[in-house]
């Protein structure tokens, strides 16, 4: 069977050597009982987010208990994020964008993030990996990104890149971002569709009220308060973890 020399682009018969470089077919093709090592590049990146609404300390293993592919880039209000930071917690896993890198031998772990605003010029940011990378058993490491919106200064979290995507538009924040790393092409994500306003929840508050003296205690003496002396009041409060 004729073969083509990859260096000289000449065609020879199966058992002939290339007249230009003296290469034979057997030097570059696979032959019986000859093993050749092929190196397949494994560097890649995944965009992930959690599903939990609760918040935990940064070293809590529940941070990574359930992760799913990120189809949208989550955004959190600065007010809600500040409340979480005050407790020494990380944001809820569903609000953190995890850029999971499989660097193989690639040494630069910088994540390039572009914020595509609707009314402002796009912002291009370089998010370096902080500290020495401790690779998982599968060879991966995460760069954590929190997108925030709203007025005031953005809070900070250890080990998390906080990026302000606020803009003076009807929506209040950029409609999308692009993420690139390890020399891979940028991947675009629309930002989260959650409401701009923080979620409201209700706390159950027991408030003492004035009542008849004979109703004030179980024995009618008024010395011990009972449920009869309490009104149930539902007060709307901002749930800091739900934004």
C-alpha positions as CSV (number, residue, x, y, z in Angstrom):
1,X,0.0,0.0,0.0
2,X,1.5,3.4,-1.0
3,X,2.5,5.8,1.8
4,X,3.1,9.5,2.0
5,X,6.2,10.9,3.7
6,X,4.9,13.5,6.2
7,X,8.1,15.6,5.9
8,X,8.6,15.6,2.1
9,X,5.0,15.0,1.0
10,X,6.2,12.4,-1.5
11,X,4.5,9.1,-2.2
12,X,6.4,5.8,-2.3
13,X,5.5,2.2,-2.5
14,X,4.9,0.3,0.7
15,X,8.5,-1.1,1.0
16,X,10.4,1.9,-0.4
17,X,12.1,4.7,1.6
18,X,11.6,8.3,0.9
19,X,14.3,9.6,-1.5
20,X,14.3,13.0,0.1
21,X,14.9,12.0,3.8
22,X,15.5,8.3,3.7
23,X,12.5,7.7,6.0
24,X,10.7,4.4,5.8
25,X,7.1,3.8,6.4
26,X,7.8,1.8,9.6
27,X,9.5,4.7,11.3
28,X,6.2,6.6,11.8
29,X,3.5,4.1,11.6
30,X,2.4,1.6,14.2
31,X,3.7,-1.9,13.8
32,X,3.0,-5.2,15.4
33,X,4.6,-5.7,18.8
34,X,5.8,-2.1,19.0
35,X,4.4,0.1,21.8
36,X,4.4,3.8,21.4
37,X,3.5,6.3,24.1
38,X,0.9,8.9,23.3
39,X,0.5,12.0,25.4
40,X,-3.1,13.4,25.6
41,X,-3.5,16.8,27.1
42,X,-5.8,16.8,30.0
43,X,-5.9,20.5,30.9
44,X,-9.5,21.6,31.1
45,X,-11.9,23.8,33.1
46,X,-15.4,23.3,34.4
47,X,-17.8,26.0,35.6
48,X,-19.7,24.7,38.7
49,X,-22.1,26.0,41.4
50,X,-23.6,24.5,44.4
51,X,-27.3,23.9,45.2
52,X,-27.4,24.7,48.9
53,X,-28.9,27.9,50.3
54,X,-27.3,27.6,53.7
55,X,-23.9,29.1,54.7
56,X,-21.0,27.5,56.4
57,X,-17.4,28.3,57.4
58,X,-14.9,28.2,54.5
59,X,-13.4,24.9,55.7
60,X,-16.7,23.1,56.1
61,X,-16.8,20.0,53.8
62,X,-20.5,20.8,53.0
63,X,-19.3,23.6,50.7
64,X,-18.7,21.0,48.0
65,X,-21.4,18.5,49.0
66,X,-23.4,18.9,45.8
67,X,-22.1,20.7,42.8
68,X,-23.8,21.0,39.4
69,X,-22.7,22.6,36.0
70,X,-23.2,26.3,36.1
71,X,-25.6,27.3,33.3
72,X,-25.9,30.8,34.7
73,X,-23.5,32.9,36.7
74,X,-25.0,33.6,40.2
75,X,-25.2,37.1,41.5
76,X,-25.6,38.1,45.2
77,X,-26.6,41.4,46.7
78,X,-23.9,43.2,48.6
79,X,-26.2,43.7,51.6
80,X,-26.8,39.9,51.9
81,X,-23.2,39.1,51.3
82,X,-22.1,41.5,54.0
83,X,-24.4,39.8,56.5
84,X,-22.8,36.4,55.7
85,X,-19.2,37.8,55.9
86,X,-20.0,39.3,59.3
87,X,-20.6,35.7,60.6
88,X,-17.3,34.5,59.2
89,X,-19.0,32.3,56.6
90,X,-18.7,31.9,52.9
91,X,-21.7,32.8,50.7
92,X,-24.2,30.1,50.0
93,X,-22.8,27.5,47.6
94,X,-25.5,28.3,45.0
95,X,-24.1,31.9,44.9
96,X,-20.5,30.9,44.4
97,X,-19.2,30.3,40.9
98,X,-16.5,27.6,41.0
99,X,-14.0,27.7,38.1
100,X,-12.6,24.2,38.4
101,X,-9.2,23.9,36.7
102,X,-7.5,20.7,35.6
103,X,-4.1,22.3,34.9
104,X,-2.1,19.1,34.1
105,X,1.4,20.7,33.7
106,X,0.0,24.2,33.0
107,X,1.5,26.5,35.7
108,X,-0.5,29.7,35.1
109,X,-3.8,29.3,37.0
110,X,-5.0,32.8,36.4
111,X,-8.7,33.1,35.5
112,X,-9.6,35.7,32.9
113,X,-13.0,37.1,33.6
114,X,-14.8,39.6,31.4
115,X,-17.9,41.4,32.7
116,X,-20.2,42.2,29.7
117,X,-22.3,45.2,30.8
118,X,-25.4,46.4,29.0
119,X,-24.7,50.1,29.5
120,X,-21.0,50.2,30.4
121,X,-17.8,49.2,28.6
122,X,-16.8,45.6,29.2
123,X,-14.5,45.0,32.2
124,X,-11.6,42.6,31.7
125,X,-10.2,41.2,35.0
126,X,-7.4,38.8,35.8
127,X,-8.1,36.7,38.9
128,X,-4.9,35.0,40.0
129,X,-4.9,31.8,42.0
130,X,-4.2,32.7,45.6
131,X,-1.6,30.6,47.5
132,X,0.0,27.4,46.5
133,X,-2.4,25.1,44.7
134,X,-3.3,21.9,46.5
135,X,-4.6,19.6,43.8
136,X,-7.4,17.1,44.5
137,X,-7.0,13.4,43.7
138,X,-8.4,14.1,40.3
139,X,-5.8,16.8,39.6
140,X,-8.2,19.7,39.9
141,X,-8.2,23.0,41.9
142,X,-10.9,25.6,42.2
143,X,-10.9,29.4,41.7
144,X,-13.9,30.8,43.6
145,X,-15.8,33.9,42.2
146,X,-18.6,35.8,43.8
147,X,-20.5,38.3,41.7
148,X,-22.2,41.0,43.7
149,X,-24.6,43.9,42.9
150,X,-26.0,46.9,44.7
151,X,-24.9,50.0,46.4
152,X,-22.0,50.5,48.7
153,X,-18.7,48.6,49.1
154,X,-18.5,44.9,48.4
155,X,-17.6,42.6,51.3
156,X,-14.6,40.4,51.2
157,X,-14.2,36.6,51.8
158,X,-11.0,34.7,52.3
159,X,-10.1,32.7,49.2
160,X,-12.9,34.2,47.1
161,X,-12.6,36.8,44.3
162,X,-15.5,39.3,44.7
163,X,-16.4,41.0,41.5
164,X,-18.8,43.9,41.4
165,X,-21.2,43.6,38.4
166,X,-23.5,46.5,39.3
167,X,-24.5,48.9,36.6
168,X,-27.1,51.7,36.2
169,X,-29.6,49.8,34.3
170,X,-33.2,48.6,34.8
171,X,-31.8,45.2,35.9
172,X,-29.1,46.7,38.0
173,X,-26.3,44.3,37.1
174,X,-24.4,43.0,34.0
175,X,-26.3,40.5,31.9
176,X,-23.4,38.2,31.3
177,X,-19.8,37.2,31.8
178,X,-17.1,35.3,30.0
179,X,-14.6,33.0,31.7
180,X,-11.3,31.7,30.3
181,X,-8.2,29.9,31.8
182,X,-5.4,27.5,30.9
183,X,-5.3,28.9,27.4
184,X,-8.8,27.6,26.6
185,X,-11.3,29.6,24.7
186,X,-13.6,31.8,26.8
187,X,-16.9,30.4,27.9
188,X,-19.9,32.8,28.2
189,X,-22.5,32.6,30.9
190,X,-25.6,34.8,31.4
191,X,-26.0,36.1,34.9
192,X,-28.5,34.7,37.4
193,X,-32.2,35.4,36.9
194,X,-33.1,35.7,40.6
195,X,-35.0,38.8,41.5
196,X,-33.0,42.0,42.2
197,X,-34.7,42.5,45.5
198,X,-33.6,40.3,48.4
199,X,-36.0,37.5,49.4
200,X,-38.3,38.3,52.4
201,X,-39.1,35.7,54.9
202,X,-41.0,35.8,58.2
203,X,-39.7,35.3,61.7
204,X,-42.1,34.1,64.4
205,X,-42.0,36.6,67.3
206,X,-43.7,36.0,70.6
207,X,-44.5,39.4,72.2
208,X,-46.0,39.8,75.8
209,X,-49.2,41.7,75.9
210,X,-51.3,43.0,78.8
211,X,-54.1,40.7,79.9
212,X,-56.6,40.3,82.7
213,X,-55.0,39.5,86.0
214,X,-56.9,36.2,86.3
215,X,-55.5,35.1,83.0
216,X,-51.9,36.0,83.7
217,X,-50.9,32.6,85.2
218,X,-51.9,29.0,85.2
219,X,-53.2,29.3,88.8
220,X,-54.8,32.7,88.3
221,X,-52.3,34.4,90.5
222,X,-50.5,36.2,87.8
223,X,-47.0,35.1,88.9
224,X,-46.1,32.9,86.0
225,X,-46.5,33.9,82.3
226,X,-48.3,31.4,80.1
227,X,-49.0,31.2,76.4
228,X,-52.2,33.2,77.1
229,X,-50.1,36.2,77.8
230,X,-48.3,36.2,74.4
231,X,-49.4,37.4,71.0
232,X,-48.0,35.8,67.8
233,X,-46.6,38.4,65.5
234,X,-45.2,37.8,62.0
235,X,-42.5,40.3,61.2
236,X,-41.0,40.5,57.7
237,X,-37.2,40.4,57.9
238,X,-34.5,40.3,55.2
239,X,-33.1,36.8,55.2
240,X,-29.4,37.4,54.6
241,X,-28.6,34.0,53.1
242,X,-31.5,34.0,50.6
243,X,-30.4,36.7,48.2
